[in-house]
Amino acid sequence: MKEKFEDRLMKGKIRITCKKEGKKVGVWEARKEDIIEAIMEVTAAEMQRGFSISLRGLFYKLVSQNLILNYLEPYQKLSSIVDDCKYSGLLDWNAIKVDGARDMRIDYSVDGIPDALNDTITQYKLNRQEGQSNYIEVWCEKETLVDILRRVTDKYHIPLCIVKGRNSSSAIYKGYQRFREEIDTGRPAKLIYIGDHDPSGLDMIRDIEQRTAFMLKNSRVDYSRYNASYNSTLEYKTLLPEYFAVMPIALTMYQVKRYNLPDNYAKESDKLFNWYVQTYKTDKSWEVDALDSSVLTKLLEKTITGLMDLDLYENILQREAEDKAKLVAFINTM
């Protein structure tokens, strides 16, 4: 909602010196009212689709429109302008996504039995992956994309994991346990990965795949106990590539070029910088936040549905609807 607390200066000239490694690299000049107009247009479009947008995502939208320079100083100024828009009552306070770590947490409660029963109907959902031949998880580098991705993962009942930076061994192990349990039943595990196109972001694909595959290959579990089709653990190891795969769907160089995404300089301090430059012939990097939310959700949904039997999925949705109707009828008899 919009709520005004005070009047703030909403127009005037912006002139910001941009620096890289302490050296002046440019000057960003703009009219504040033009930037505010663009902020309102971008956020209104996102909210029309039911999304809030991260400050980083908003920044890249304006960079793509050549309204702002892609440096830290303009980004910080944009944050200040967004605050001005909120406090002056111009911008909806829910338009910009809040860091999930700063959200309030409170335990669930209801006003009584009817309230609880109505919640049950609203939340009632069967396992929409029941009977599917593949086990699917989505792993994403950015917490700011959670709300966007959950529109798809919740719809199909797909686990969503946020992996900030290089995953700990414990997190990899937990993933390995889930994948192993599914592979034991004969279901291949498909890990859909979404992250930045930069040295560390791309290396995370290799790291996740390599460490998880290592655990699967070297597990001391005798898989023949779980699935008669495996004669031995050795045979299981031979079949591993077929039963576990990491599927990176964003951000790719193709997407960077197709959508003309704004770039950053890759961090020279990153130990993988030289590998990145040699492999991709550039010292530029790109953040997945810059990809339009509608493009990202369509891409993710297409990938997920391509791994599913949609007839089974539709049958489960039908069962859900029938069960909810029974719950409504039961409540009406109380």
C-alpha positions as CSV (number, residue, x, y, z in Angstrom):
1,M,0.0,0.0,0.0
2,K,1.0,3.6,-0.4
3,E,1.4,5.7,2.7
4,K,2.8,9.2,3.0
5,F,5.0,10.2,5.9
6,E,6.6,13.4,4.7
7,D,7.2,15.6,1.7
8,R,10.5,15.0,-0.1
9,L,12.3,16.6,-3.0
10,M,11.0,14.8,-6.1
11,K,12.7,16.7,-8.8
12,G,16.1,18.3,-9.6
13,K,19.3,17.5,-11.3
14,I,21.3,14.4,-10.5
15,R,25.1,14.3,-11.0
16,I,27.0,11.3,-9.7
17,T,30.7,10.5,-10.2
18,C,31.2,6.8,-10.9
19,K,34.3,5.0,-9.8
20,K,36.0,1.7,-10.4
21,E,38.7,0.6,-8.1
22,G,38.9,4.2,-6.8
23,K,39.4,5.7,-10.2
24,K,36.8,8.0,-12.0
25,V,35.3,6.2,-14.9
26,G,32.3,8.4,-15.7
27,V,29.6,10.8,-14.6
28,W,25.9,9.9,-14.4
29,E,23.7,12.9,-15.1
30,A,19.9,12.8,-15.1
31,R,16.7,14.5,-14.0
32,K,15.3,13.1,-10.8
33,E,11.7,13.3,-12.1
34,D,12.7,11.2,-15.1
35,I,14.1,8.5,-12.9
36,I,11.1,8.5,-10.7
37,E,8.8,8.2,-13.7
38,A,10.8,5.2,-14.8
39,I,10.6,3.7,-11.3
40,M,6.9,4.0,-11.3
41,E,6.5,2.4,-14.7
42,V,8.7,-0.6,-13.9
43,T,7.2,-1.3,-10.5
44,A,3.6,-0.9,-11.8
45,A,4.3,-3.4,-14.6
46,E,5.7,-5.9,-12.1
47,M,2.9,-5.5,-9.6
48,Q,0.4,-5.9,-12.4
49,R,1.9,-9.4,-12.8
50,G,1.7,-9.9,-9.1
51,F,5.4,-9.5,-8.4
52,S,7.5,-7.2,-6.2
53,I,10.9,-6.4,-7.7
54,S,14.2,-6.3,-6.0
55,L,16.2,-3.1,-5.9
56,R,18.9,-4.9,-8.0
57,G,16.3,-5.9,-10.5
58,L,14.9,-2.4,-10.8
59,F,18.4,-1.0,-11.2
60,Y,19.1,-3.3,-14.2
61,K,15.8,-2.4,-15.8
62,L,16.8,1.3,-15.7
63,V,20.3,0.4,-16.9
64,S,18.8,-1.4,-19.9
65,Q,16.8,1.7,-20.7
66,N,20.0,3.8,-20.6
67,L,18.6,5.9,-17.8
68,I,21.4,5.0,-15.3
69,L,25.0,3.9,-15.4
70,N,25.9,0.5,-14.2
71,Y,28.2,1.4,-11.2
72,L,27.9,1.2,-7.5
73,E,27.3,5.0,-6.9
74,P,24.2,5.2,-9.2
75,Y,22.9,2.1,-7.5
76,Q,23.2,3.7,-4.1
77,K,21.6,6.8,-5.4
78,L,18.7,4.8,-6.8
79,S,18.1,3.3,-3.4
80,S,17.8,6.8,-2.0
81,I,15.4,7.9,-4.7
82,V,13.2,4.8,-4.1
83,D,13.0,5.7,-0.4
84,D,12.0,9.2,-1.4
85,C,9.2,7.8,-3.4
86,K,8.0,5.6,-0.6
87,Y,8.1,8.2,2.2
88,S,6.3,10.8,0.0
89,G,3.5,8.4,-0.7
90,L,4.2,8.0,-4.4
91,L,5.4,4.4,-4.4
92,D,3.7,1.3,-2.9
93,W,5.7,0.1,0.1
94,N,5.3,-3.5,-1.2
95,A,6.6,-2.7,-4.7
96,I,10.3,-3.4,-3.8
97,K,11.1,-6.8,-2.4
98,V,12.5,-6.9,1.1
99,D,15.5,-9.1,1.8
100,G,14.0,-12.3,3.1
101,A,16.3,-12.3,6.1
102,R,14.7,-9.1,7.3
103,D,11.1,-10.4,7.1
104,M,9.2,-10.9,10.3
105,R,8.5,-14.5,11.4
106,I,5.4,-15.4,13.5
107,D,3.9,-18.8,14.3
108,Y,0.6,-19.8,12.7
109,S,-2.6,-19.2,14.6
110,V,-6.4,-19.1,13.9
111,D,-9.5,-17.5,15.4
112,G,-11.3,-20.8,15.9
113,I,-12.2,-24.1,14.2
114,P,-14.1,-22.6,11.3
115,D,-11.1,-20.5,10.5
116,A,-8.8,-23.5,10.7
117,L,-11.0,-25.5,8.4
118,N,-11.2,-22.8,5.8
119,D,-7.4,-22.5,5.9
120,T,-7.2,-26.3,5.3
121,I,-9.3,-25.9,2.1
122,T,-7.2,-23.0,0.9
123,Q,-3.9,-24.8,1.6
124,Y,-5.0,-28.3,0.6
125,K,-2.6,-29.7,-2.0
126,L,-1.8,-33.2,-2.9
127,N,1.7,-34.2,-3.9
128,R,1.7,-33.0,-7.5
129,Q,4.8,-35.0,-8.3
130,E,3.2,-38.3,-7.4
131,G,3.9,-40.9,-10.0
132,Q,6.3,-38.8,-12.0
133,S,9.3,-40.6,-13.5
134,N,11.8,-37.8,-12.7
135,Y,12.6,-36.2,-9.3
136,I,13.2,-32.5,-9.8
137,E,14.7,-29.8,-7.6
138,V,15.4,-26.1,-8.5
139,W,18.5,-24.5,-7.0
140,C,19.0,-20.7,-7.3
141,E,21.9,-18.5,-6.3
142,K,19.8,-15.4,-5.5
143,E,17.4,-15.1,-2.6
144,T,15.8,-12.0,-4.3
145,L,14.3,-14.3,-6.9
146,V,12.4,-16.6,-4.4
147,D,9.0,-15.0,-4.9
148,I,9.3,-15.1,-8.7
149,L,10.5,-18.7,-8.8
150,R,8.0,-20.0,-6.3
151,R,5.2,-19.0,-8.7
152,V,6.3,-22.0,-10.7
153,T,7.9,-24.4,-8.2
154,D,4.8,-24.2,-5.9
155,K,2.5,-24.8,-8.8
156,Y,4.2,-28.1,-9.6
157,H,5.3,-29.0,-6.0
158,I,9.0,-28.7,-6.8
159,P,11.5,-28.1,-4.0
160,L,13.3,-24.8,-4.3
161,C,16.7,-24.3,-2.7
162,I,18.6,-21.0,-2.4
163,V,22.4,-21.5,-2.6
164,K,24.2,-18.3,-1.7
165,G,27.8,-18.6,-2.8
166,R,29.6,-21.9,-2.7
167,N,27.5,-24.5,-0.9
168,S,28.7,-26.0,2.4
169,S,29.5,-29.7,2.5
170,S,26.6,-30.2,4.8
171,A,24.2,-28.6,2.3
172,I,25.6,-30.7,-0.5
173,Y,25.2,-33.8,1.7
174,K,21.6,-33.0,2.4
175,G,21.0,-32.7,-1.3
176,Y,22.8,-36.0,-2.0
177,Q,20.6,-37.7,0.6
178,R,17.4,-36.5,-1.2
179,F,18.7,-37.5,-4.6
180,R,20.0,-40.9,-3.4
181,E,16.6,-41.7,-1.9
182,E,14.8,-40.9,-5.2
183,I,17.4,-42.7,-7.3
184,D,17.0,-45.8,-5.0
185,T,13.4,-46.0,-6.3
186,G,14.5,-45.8,-9.9
187,R,13.7,-42.1,-10.4
188,P,16.4,-40.0,-12.0
189,A,17.3,-36.8,-10.1
190,K,17.2,-33.6,-12.2
191,L,18.7,-30.4,-10.6
192,I,17.7,-27.2,-12.4
193,Y,20.2,-24.5,-11.6
194,I,19.7,-20.7,-11.9
195,G,22.6,-18.3,-11.2
196,D,24.7,-15.4,-12.4
197,H,27.0,-15.4,-15.4
198,D,30.2,-14.7,-13.6
199,P,33.3,-16.7,-12.5
200,S,31.9,-17.9,-9.2
201,G,28.3,-18.3,-10.4
202,L,29.3,-20.6,-13.3
203,D,31.8,-22.6,-11.2
204,M,29.0,-23.4,-8.8
205,I,27.5,-25.6,-11.5
206,R,30.6,-27.6,-11.7
207,D,31.0,-27.6,-7.9
208,I,27.4,-28.8,-7.2
209,E,27.6,-31.5,-9.9
210,Q,31.1,-32.7,-9.0
211,R,30.6,-32.9,-5.2
212,T,27.1,-34.5,-5.4
213,A,28.3,-37.0,-8.0
214,F,31.3,-37.8,-5.8
215,M,29.0,-38.7,-2.9
216,L,26.7,-40.7,-5.1
217,K,29.5,-42.7,-6.7
218,N,31.3,-43.3,-3.4
219,S,28.2,-44.1,-1.2
220,R,28.7,-47.2,0.8
221,V,25.0,-48.1,0.5
222,D,24.3,-51.3,-1.4
223,Y,21.7,-50.0,-3.9
224,S,20.8,-53.6,-4.9
225,R,18.9,-53.8,-1.6
226,Y,16.5,-51.1,-2.8
227,N,16.1,-51.8,-6.4
228,A,16.3,-55.3,-7.9
229,S,17.2,-53.9,-11.3
230,Y,20.7,-53.0,-9.8
231,N,22.8,-56.1,-9.4
232,S,25.5,-54.2,-7.5
233,T,26.7,-50.8,-6.4
234,L,29.2,-51.0,-9.2
235,E,26.4,-51.2,-11.7
236,Y,24.8,-48.2,-10.0
237,K,27.9,-46.2,-10.5
238,T,28.0,-47.0,-14.1
239,L,24.4,-45.8,-14.5
240,L,25.1,-42.5,-12.5
241,P,25.2,-40.0,-15.5
242,E,21.7,-41.2,-16.5
243,Y,20.3,-40.9,-13.0
244,F,21.7,-37.6,-11.8
245,A,22.1,-34.4,-13.9
246,V,22.5,-30.7,-13.2
247,M,20.6,-28.6,-15.7
248,P,21.8,-24.9,-15.8
249,I,19.0,-22.9,-17.5
250,A,20.1,-19.3,-16.6
251,L,22.0,-17.2,-17.0
252,T,23.6,-18.2,-20.3
253,M,25.5,-16.1,-22.9
254,Y,22.7,-16.7,-25.3
255,Q,20.3,-15.0,-22.9
256,V,22.7,-12.2,-22.3
257,K,22.9,-11.5,-26.0
258,R,19.2,-12.1,-26.9
259,Y,17.9,-9.8,-24.1
260,N,20.8,-7.3,-24.3
261,L,21.3,-7.5,-20.6
262,P,23.5,-4.8,-18.8
263,D,26.9,-6.0,-17.9
264,N,29.3,-5.6,-14.9
265,Y,33.0,-6.0,-14.7
266,A,33.9,-9.5,-13.4
267,K,35.8,-9.3,-10.1
268,E,39.5,-9.5,-10.8
269,S,40.0,-10.6,-7.2
270,D,38.0,-13.8,-7.9
271,K,40.4,-16.7,-8.2
272,L,38.5,-18.0,-11.2
273,F,38.8,-14.7,-13.1
274,N,41.5,-15.9,-15.5
275,W,39.6,-19.1,-16.2
276,Y,36.4,-17.1,-16.9
277,V,38.2,-14.6,-19.3
278,Q,39.9,-17.4,-21.2
279,T,36.7,-19.4,-21.5
280,Y,34.3,-16.6,-22.4
281,K,36.7,-14.2,-24.0
282,T,35.4,-11.3,-21.9
283,D,36.0,-9.6,-18.5
284,K,32.3,-8.7,-18.3
285,S,29.8,-10.5,-16.1
286,W,26.0,-10.5,-15.9
287,E,23.5,-11.0,-13.0
288,V,20.5,-13.2,-13.4
289,D,18.4,-10.5,-11.7
290,A,18.6,-8.6,-14.9
291,L,16.5,-11.2,-16.7
292,D,12.9,-10.1,-16.9
293,S,10.7,-12.0,-14.4
294,S,8.3,-13.2,-17.1
295,V,11.1,-14.6,-19.2
296,L,12.6,-16.4,-16.2
297,T,9.3,-17.9,-15.1
298,K,8.4,-19.1,-18.6
299,L,11.8,-20.7,-19.0
300,L,11.6,-22.5,-15.7
301,E,8.1,-23.7,-16.3
302,K,9.0,-25.0,-19.8
303,T,12.0,-26.9,-18.3
304,I,9.9,-28.4,-15.5
305,T,7.0,-29.5,-17.6
306,G,9.4,-31.0,-20.2
307,L,10.5,-33.4,-17.4
308,M,6.9,-34.3,-16.3
309,D,4.0,-36.4,-17.4
310,L,1.4,-33.6,-17.6
311,D,-1.5,-36.1,-17.8
312,L,-0.6,-37.4,-14.3
313,Y,-0.3,-33.8,-13.1
314,E,-3.7,-32.8,-14.4
315,N,-5.3,-35.9,-12.8
316,I,-3.9,-34.9,-9.4
317,L,-5.3,-31.4,-9.9
318,Q,-8.7,-32.9,-10.5
319,R,-8.4,-35.0,-7.4
320,E,-7.5,-31.9,-5.4
321,A,-10.6,-30.1,-6.7
322,E,-12.8,-33.0,-5.8
323,D,-11.3,-33.3,-2.3
324,K,-11.8,-29.6,-1.7
325,A,-15.4,-29.8,-2.7
326,K,-15.9,-32.6,-0.1
327,L,-14.2,-30.4,2.6
328,V,-16.5,-27.5,1.8
329,A,-19.6,-29.9,2.0
330,F,-18.3,-31.2,5.4
331,I,-17.9,-27.7,6.8
332,N,-21.4,-26.7,5.7
333,T,-22.8,-29.5,7.8
334,M,-21.3,-28.1,11.0
